[in-house]
Amino acid sequence: MNEYFKSIILQRTGASSLFEKEVIQELWSGYGKIIRVGLENTSVESVIVKHVQLPIDKNHPRGWNTDIGHQRKVKSYKVETTWYDTYSKNSAARLPQCLALEKQNDEVLIVLEDLDEAGYPLRKNTIIWEEIVECLAWLAKFHASYLGKVPNGLWESGTYWHLGTRPQELAVLEDQSLRAAAAAIDEKLNTCEYKTFVHGDAKLANFCCAKDGQVAGVDFQYVGGGCGMKDVAYFIGSCLNEKECERLEAQILDTYFEHLQNEMKERNEALEREWRSLYRVAWADFHRFLKGWSPGHWKINSYSERITSEVINNL
């Protein structure tokens, strides 16, 4: 990290000095790092620093080294800075406070509250029903916070897999009926009457958990407009096997909508009807991306295939 960025962190936190505690993770395809930075002589022991550096050599883990992918990632970091600068303070759902945003040449610095220190130190690889409920409640709070808002400066259509940014994955998709239906599935989601902001990457790994079960969300590179079912379907697919996805489907939707209705100023039965009807459409949309991007992925299963066939037949 350059000296200018270090000075920004010291200035915004009031610390006398800083040191790198650990690299939490490398950013996808070598676009930088997320670092826990220790602070001295200030009230906060540490902060999380997302340091984006655009790579000279693009090295995608699955071989998608293209300018389309590069531009998508570049935009995603612009979206994330806009999110923290303009929109994040309006979220009723818990997320890290942004302490500083800075850009210099091709580098971006985002300084965030350390959620570990704030009481959310747990990360889950597997999840029980009570923890699923907490994550669904978080999504409901998040979606209720931005109902009807216009995503200026964010992705017009949130999520990293939406069709408009994935022409290459569509071109290599071998499932002909799904390829033919892809545009209609995308349109059905994009033309829904009730829209909100979706997190866009609401997988289990992007939830930080407290010991009392509460959760906080992180990683807002793909936040943008759309139907809340995109987040719900994607989240469920990230943490349950196909049998559980099928067995718990009605319970998942009932739980989410109970929380969503409670978060809204007044009940909206029309929204619930529309979004319930789009849950499987959102699932089929992600399935379309996955089958083109990584045909052998573990998330491709018989439940997803059945749902997608049903959606295509009902278009």
N, C-alpha and C positions, 0 to 999 in steps of 0.2 A: 504494500500500500504506500502511495507516495506521501510526502511530507504535508502537502496541502490537505489531503483527506484526513490525515492524522490530526492536523490543527483544527479542522472542522469538528471532529469528534470531541476533542478536548474543550473547545469553545462551547459546544451545545450541552455538554454534560457537567462542565465546571471542574473536571478532573485535572490534576497536576501532571499526570502521566498515564500512559496506557501500555498494555502488553497483550500479545496474542495468547489466549488460553488454549484454544483448540480450533481446528478446522472442522466445522459441523458437517459440511458436505461440499463437494465440487458441484458447480452448476452444470446442467445438462449440456453435453457436447463441448465441454471445456470453455464455457463462457464466463468463468469467474469462480468465486467461492463465497460461501456463507461462513463467517468466522465469529466465534465468541471472543470478545475483547474485554479484558479485565481493566478496571479503572482504579486509580489511587487518589485518595484525599477528596472523595465526593460521596454523596449519600447513596449512590448506586454502585453496586459491586461490579456489574458487567453489563454490556449491551451486545446485541446481535448486529453484525455488520454484513450487509449483502453488497459485495464488491463485484461489479460487472465489468469485465474486460473482454472486448470483442476479439476472438481468436484470429490469428493469421491463417492457421490451418484449421479448416472445419473438420471435426472428427465425430460424426454421429455414431452412437453405439450400434445402431442397426443399419448403418450404411446409407442413410438418407442425407447425403452431403450435397445439398443443392441450394441455389440462391433463394428459392421459395422458402425453404426451411430457415435459412439465415435471416431473411427479412421478417419472417414470422417471429423469430426470437427477439430481434432488435425491437420490433414493435411491442412485444410483450413487456419489455423492460420500461419502455416509454409509458405503456398503460399502467404498469405498477406504480411508477412515480406519480402519475396523474391521480391514481386511486388514493394513494396516501396523502397527496397534497390537497385534494379537492373533496373526496367523498367519504373517506374512512371514518371521520369523526361522527358521521350520522348513523353508524351501525349500532343497533341494539345488541347484536351478537358480539361476544368478546373476541378481540383481536389485539395484536400488539400496537401500542402507541408508537407513532413515528416521531423520532427525535431530530432527524436531519435528512435532507435530500440534497444531493450535490452532483453536478455533472462537470466533467473536464475532458475535453477532446472526446475520445471514444470510451471513456470510463464513466461509470455511474456508481454513486455511493448512496446506500439507503441504510440509515441507522435506526434500529428498532429496539423497543423495550425487550429485555430478556424475559421471556415467559417462564422459563425455569425458575428464575428468581422471584417472579410475580406469583408463584404458587401453582404452576402448570408444568411440572417436571417430567411427567410420564408420557411415554410414546407406546402405542399398542401395535402389536403385530397380529393379534387375534382379539376378538371382541365378543362380549356377551350381550344379551338382549338389553339389559339396563343401560349399557354403554351406547348401544345403537340409538336408544331413545334420546340420550343426551345429545348425540350428534344430529339427530333429526330435529330436535328442539333448537339447536344452534342454527341449522339451515332455515327453519321456519322464522326465527328472529331476523336472520339476515335478509331473507326474501321480503318479509313484511316491512323492513326498513326502507326498501327501495321500490316498492310497488308504484308503477306508473312513472318512474323517473326516467329521464332520457340520458343514455350513457355517452355524453359528449366527452371525447378524449379517451374513452375506453373502447373495447371491442364492440362494434355495433351488434354482433352476434357473439355472445360469450362462449367459452370453452375452447380448448386447444384442438378439438377434433372436428369442428363444424366444417361443412362441405366446402365453403368458399375458400378455405385455406388448405384444402387437402386434395387438389386435383390429381396429384401423382398416385396417391394411395387408391383413389377411385379408378384410375386408368389400369392398375394392375390387379384389381379385384376380379377374382375368377368366378365368383357367384353372379351369374348373368342376371338373374331376376332381381337380386339386391342392387346390382349396379344400375339396372334400368329404373328402379324405384327410388334411387338415392335422392334425386332432386325433389320428388314429390314428398318424401319423408321430411327433408330439410324445409321445404316450403310450409308444410303443415305445422311444424314447430315455430317457424319464424313469423307466421301470420296469425298466431293465437291472439285473442283479444286482450288478455291480461298478461302483461309483461312486468318483469322486475329486473334486478341485476342478479346474475348467477355468479357464483364463486368461480366456476370454470375448471377447477381441478380439485374438487372436494373429495379426495381419496382419504382413506384412514390415516395415511402417513402425514397428512397436512392438518391433523388435529392434535393439539397438545392437551394433555389431561391432568386434572387436579386429583388429589387423593380422595376428595369427596365426590368425584364423578363428573364435576363440571368440565367443560371443554372450551378451548379457544382455537380459532382457525388462523392459519398462516398461508402464505404464498398466493399473491393476488395478481399474477402475471396475465391470467386469462379471464379476468372479471369483465363482464359486459352484459348486454341486454339479452333477454330471453325468458323462456318458461322455466319456472323453478324445478320442474320435473327432470330437467337435464342433470342438475346437481344430485337429486335424490336417487335417480336410477344409477348414476355413475358411482355415488358413494356406496350404495348397497352392493353393486358389482365388485367393489374393491375389498369387501370384507366378509362376504358370505359365499358359500359354495352353491352350486346350482340347485340342490335339493332344498336348502334353506331359503334361497331366493324365491322359489316357488311356494314353499309351505307358508312363508311369512308375508307374502306379497300384500294381502288384504290388511294384515295387522300393521305393516310398515306404512301404508297409505293412510289408514285410520289415525295412526299415531302422529304422523306428520301434519295432517290437516287439522287435527285437534289443536296442536300447538300453533299452527298458522292462524286459525280462526281466533284463538285467544290473543294473538299478537296484534291483530288488526283492530282498528277503532270500532268497526262493526262487522258482523258476519257477512260473508260474501259467498252465497251458495252458488252463484253463477261461475265465479272463479274456480271454486272447488270442482264443480262438474266438468268444466273445460280441462283443468289440469289433470284430474283423475283419468280422463280419456286420453291424455297425452303421455302418461307414464310409460306405456309400452312402446309408443312411438319414439320417445327419447331413448329407450333401451335399444331399439332397432337402429337408431341413428349412430350410437356409439359402436354397436356391433358392426355396422358398415365400415366405420373407420378401422376397427381392429382387424377385420378380415383382410383388408388391403394392406395395412401397415405391418402386421405380424401374424400371418396365417396360422402359425403354430402356437399362438398365445394361450395360456391356461384359462383365460376368461371366455374363450370360445367353447361353448358347451351346448348340450341339447336344449336346455331351457331357453337360451338366447336364440337358438335356431328356430324353435317353435314359435316364440313370441314374434320374431321377425317375419316368419311366414304368414302369421296371422295379420300383422300390420300391413304387409304387402297386399294380402287378399282383400283387406278392408279399405284400401285407398280408393 
